[in-house]
Amino acid sequence: MKKTIFIILIFAVSIFAQESKLKLSGNISQDLLISSNNYQFDDSESNIVFKKRSPMLAAGMSVVLPGAGQFYNEDYWKTAIFVAIEVAAIAAAIIYYNKGEDQVASYEAFADSEAGWNVDKYANWTVDNANRLNSQIPEGAPVLDIFDNDGNVIWSRLNNLERTISGYYSHLLPAYGDQQYYELIGKYQQFNPGWNDFNYDDAYNYGDPLTPTFLWYADERGKANSYYDYSSLAVKVLITNHIISAVEAALAANSYNKSFKAEVKVQTNSIGYNRIFYPELSMSYRF
């Protein structure tokens, strides 16, 4: 049996030597080694190209959450900047909006208090001085009848009297409780007589000094508007942060794709029945 196998091996090596034109020594072990070292498969090559970054994906991520596109691009310090701006802008918008709401509630409550503004005082002074403010309105004119039987102001008639007087009565008193009601009484001089510290007996005219309470109230109302302005500015910063982050992420991803190229090449070579792999990494970056 052993002799049979030996004869077959000698026969196979002899045939291979003839086809490959190898010179054999006659020693079976040496001839097998020579044949295996010279018998090679064709070289093959496998390429693995590094995945490029998607500008659209990077931009979309940053539109939803500023800094996310930068994280995708592996620009971690940029991520930190955009996230910090986002958090700060949201916090500022909420804080200043709430401060504005609190300020509005505060000055409206003051206006409704006894130390604030009184529509009855304003209406009575307007009726008493209508002829002086507009000589075409005679004493006892129907337009002066602006109270009901209980002495309460009929708002529509008061507005009609304001319209008739005209002149520096440039605005009609809005309905009680409206946002414009609380704004106008501390904005226009015609409403000065309604404040608690106004001297009813003064022949007040347009341009005369406003009461200290009027001026204080106007300042309080201005603070509320400032708080809302800060909140609005923070919202604008918030929106701008989303836009800038998205644009920067898209540009950075596109720049990366143009500047960076990386390939992993895997070459194989078979010797006998053994396959040997030769990995090669090729990287380039264009500044």
PyMOL commands that set and color helices and strands:
alter all, ss='L'
color gray80, all
select helices_A, chain A and resi 2-20+28-38+55-64+68-72+76-112+119-133+142-144+155-165+179-184+189-194+212-259
alter helices_A, ss='H'
color red, helices_A
select strands_A, chain A and resi 44-49+260-271+274-285
alter strands_A, ss='S'
color yellow, strands_A
deselect
rebuild
show_as cartoon
